[in-house]
Amino acid sequence: MKVFRRLKVVFLCACLCLNVGVRADTNLTDIWWNPNESGWGVTFTQEWNGPVFAAIYGYDGAGKAAWLTGMMDSVGTPGATDFRNKSYSGPLYEMSGGSAFTIQAFNRTALKTTLVGTMGFVPDDNDYSGTLT
C-alpha cells in the first residue's frame, strides 16, 4: 500500500512539473458583442492554440432570426502563443431550416448549410475586444 501511495505522489508531482510554464494564452472562448449594436452577437469556442469555432446570431433584413457559423484558423505569426500576435480567418456558412431544440425527432435533411463568404477576427491588445470582419 505504501508503494502505491508513493507512486501516486510521484505521478502527481510529475504532472505538476510538466505543467509549469504552460499557459493557455490563446483562448478566445467567450460571448462577444458590441454594446452599441444590439440585436446580434458571436460566441467563440477555442481549445488552447487551436482553431476558433464561431456562432453568429442576429437578424436578417426582414427581421427573421439568422445563424452563421465559421471555423477560423490562425493566420498570424507562425509559432506565436500569445493571441495578440495572431489573427484568424476561415469560411462563413449560413444555417437555415432544421428544427427547434424542443422537437424530439431531429430532421437532418431539413438543415441547409450555405457557404456565404469568409470571416476574420483580430484580437486587440487589451484582451477584451477585437475586430470581426
KADAMO-V676282 format. One record per run of one state. SS is the DSSP state (~ for helix, > for strand, _ for the rest). FROM is the first residue (numbers start at 0). LEN is the number of residues. Records with the same first field share a line. If there is no record, write none. Layout:
SS = FROM-LEN / FROM-LEN
This chain:
_ = 0-1 / 19-10 / 32-8 / 46-5 / 59-5 / 74-8 / 85-2 / 97-10 / 123-6 / 132-1
~ = 1-18 / 82-3 / 107-3
> = 29-3 / 40-6 / 51-8 / 64-10 / 87-10 / 110-13 / 129-3
